Amino acid sequence: AVTVPSNVQGIKNLISHAKFMLIVEKDATFQRLLDDDFCNRLSPCIMITGKGVPDLNTRLLVRKLWDTFQIPIFTLMDADPHGVEIMCIYKYGSLSMSFEAHHLTVPSIKWLGLLPSDLERLNIRKDALIPFTKQDQNKLASLQKRPYIACQPTWKKELEIMAASKLKAEIQVLTSLSSDYLSRVYLPNKLQFGGWL
C-alpha cells in the first residue's frame, strides 16, 4: 500500500494488469483486505481508500486511473447514508465543487456493497445493525431528493429499503458471519455474479 501522492498530475507511464478498481470507504476495511491478500487471491485489482470522505488528490487519482485503464470501478461502503454520500462524491462530485466535477468524478462507478438489500439477503441479525439517528434520517432524505438518484432506479430502491428499516450497518457487520467473510465469500461472489448496481 502506498499513500496517494500530492502531485497526481505528475504521475506518468502508468502500467497495470488490474481487472477492476475497488474503492473502499474505510481504512480499517482496506487494511483488512490487504491482510487477507484480497488483490492477489481474487484477481489483480487496484484498491483505493479515501479514509472516509476523499480528499482532492484521491479523487484525482481515481479519475486518472479510470482515464488510463478504463477498467470497472466498484465501491465498498457502509450501508448507511454517509457511505452513500461518499460514493456519490466519487461518482457525481461534491455539492461544494460541482463546477469541477468532470475532472474529479467517474460517472461509471458501480455500487458493489454493502447494499441495504444484502442485510436481509444474508440474514444479518437485527441486533448487529445500528438504529438511525436524526442526522441519518436527514442525510437520507437529502440524498433521496438529488436528481442523480432519481435517474438511478436501483439505487433509489436501496435507499427506500434503508428508509423503511431505519437501520444502518458498517461493512464490519459481515464478520458476524465469519471473520474473513468479506474477502473470502462476499466480494468474490459479488464480482463473479454481477452483484453491483
C-alpha positions in Angstrom: 0.0 0.0 0.0 1.3 3.4 -0.9 0.0 6.9 0.0 -1.8 8.9 -2.7 0.8 11.3 -4.0 0.3 15.1 -3.6 1.1 15.7 -7.3 -1.3 13.3 -9.1 -1.0 15.4 -12.3 2.7 14.5 -12.4 2.2 10.7 -12.5 3.3 9.3 -15.9 3.6 6.0 -17.6 1.1 4.0 -15.6 1.0 0.3 -16.2 -1.3 -2.2 -14.6 -2.8 -5.7 -15.2 -5.7 -4.9 -12.9 -9.1 -6.2 -14.0 -11.0 -3.7 -11.8 -10.6 -1.0 -9.2 -12.2 -1.2 -5.7 -12.8 2.0 -3.7 -13.1 1.2 0.0 -14.7 3.7 2.3 -12.8 2.9 5.5 -9.1 2.5 6.1 -9.8 -0.4 8.6 -11.6 -2.4 5.9 -8.9 -1.5 3.4 -6.2 -2.8 5.8 -8.2 -6.0 6.4 -8.4 -6.7 2.7 -4.7 -6.1 2.4 -4.1 -8.5 5.3 -6.3 -11.1 3.5 -4.3 -10.7 0.3 -7.5 -9.9 -1.5 -5.9 -8.2 -4.5 -3.8 -11.2 -5.4 -6.1 -14.0 -4.4 -9.1 -12.9 -6.4 -7.7 -11.3 -9.5 -5.3 -8.4 -10.0 -7.0 -5.2 -8.9 -6.3 -1.7 -7.7 -7.6 -0.8 -4.2 -8.0 2.7 -3.0 -9.3 4.3 0.2 -10.1 7.9 0.8 -10.3 7.1 4.5 -13.9 8.4 4.7 -14.7 11.5 2.6 -12.0 11.5 -0.1 -9.6 14.4 -0.5 -9.0 16.1 -3.8 -5.9 14.0 -4.6 -7.7 10.7 -4.0 -10.5 11.8 -6.4 -8.0 13.0 -9.0 -6.1 9.7 -8.8 -9.3 7.6 -9.2 -10.2 9.7 -12.3 -6.6 9.4 -13.7 -6.6 5.6 -13.2 -10.0 5.4 -14.9 -8.9 7.6 -17.8 -5.8 5.5 -18.2 -7.1 1.9 -17.8 -10.8 2.1 -18.5 -11.5 -0.7 -16.1 -14.7 -1.1 -14.0 -14.7 0.7 -10.7 -16.6 -0.6 -7.7 -17.3 1.0 -4.3 -17.4 -0.8 -1.0 -19.2 1.5 1.5 -21.1 1.1 4.8 -24.8 0.6 4.3 -25.7 4.0 5.7 -26.5 7.5 4.3 -22.9 8.6 5.0 -21.5 5.8 2.9 -23.9 6.6 0.0 -22.9 10.2 0.2 -19.2 9.3 -0.1 -19.9 7.1 -3.0 -21.8 9.9 -4.7 -18.8 12.2 -4.3 -16.7 9.8 -6.3 -19.4 9.3 -8.9 -21.0 12.7 -9.2 -18.8 15.1 -7.3 -19.3 17.0 -4.0 -22.0 19.6 -3.7 -19.5 22.3 -3.0 -17.3 21.6 -6.0 -19.8 20.6 -8.7 -18.2 23.0 -11.2 -15.1 20.8 -11.0 -17.0 17.6 -11.3 -15.8 16.5 -14.7 -12.1 16.4 -13.6 -12.8 14.6 -10.3 -15.6 12.1 -11.0 -16.1 8.8 -12.7 -19.8 8.5 -13.7 -19.5 4.8 -14.5 -18.7 3.9 -10.8 -20.8 0.9 -9.6 -22.1 0.3 -6.1 -20.9 -3.1 -5.1 -21.8 -3.1 -1.4 -22.7 -3.1 1.3 -26.2 -2.8 -0.1 -29.1 -2.4 2.3 -30.8 -5.3 0.5 -27.7 -7.5 1.3 -28.5 -7.2 5.0 -31.8 -9.1 4.6 -30.5 -11.5 1.9 -27.6 -12.5 4.1 -29.8 -12.8 7.3 -27.7 -10.4 9.2 -29.0 -10.4 12.8 -31.0 -7.2 13.7 -29.0 -6.8 16.9 -25.9 -6.4 14.7 -27.5 -3.4 12.9 -27.4 0.2 14.1 -30.6 2.3 14.5 -30.8 5.5 12.5 -30.1 8.9 14.2 -32.0 12.0 13.3 -28.9 13.1 11.4 -29.0 9.8 9.4 -32.7 10.4 8.5 -31.9 14.0 7.4 -28.9 12.9 5.3 -31.0 10.1 3.7 -33.9 12.5 2.9 -31.4 14.9 1.3 -29.9 12.1 -0.8 -33.3 10.9 -2.0 -34.1 14.4 -3.3 -31.0 14.7 -5.5 -31.7 14.5 -9.2 -29.0 11.9 -9.9 -30.6 9.4 -7.5 -34.0 9.8 -9.4 -32.3 8.5 -12.6 -30.8 5.5 -10.8 -33.8 3.3 -10.0 -31.8 0.5 -8.4 -30.0 3.0 -6.1 -33.4 4.6 -5.3 -34.8 1.2 -4.3 -31.8 0.6 -1.9 -32.3 4.0 -0.3 -36.0 3.1 0.1 -35.1 -0.2 1.9 -32.8 1.8 4.2 -35.5 4.4 4.9 -38.1 1.7 5.6 -35.9 -0.2 8.0 -34.3 2.9 9.7 -31.3 0.7 10.3 -27.7 1.0 9.1 -24.7 -1.3 9.0 -21.0 -1.0 8.8 -19.0 -3.3 6.4 -17.6 -5.0 9.5 -21.1 -6.4 10.2 -20.1 -9.2 7.8 -17.6 -10.5 10.4 -20.7 -11.7 12.3 -21.0 -14.4 9.6 -17.3 -15.3 9.7 -14.0 -13.4 10.2 -13.0 -13.5 6.6 -16.5 -13.5 5.0 -15.8 -10.2 3.2 -12.7 -11.3 1.3 -13.5 -15.0 1.0 -17.2 -15.0 0.2 -18.9 -11.6 -0.2 -16.6 -9.8 -2.6 -15.7 -12.8 -4.8 -19.4 -13.7 -5.2 -20.4 -10.1 -5.9 -17.7 -9.7 -8.5 -18.3 -13.1 -10.2 -22.1 -12.9 -10.4 -22.5 -9.2 -11.1 -24.0 -8.2 -7.7 -23.5 -4.5 -8.2 -25.8 -1.5 -9.1 
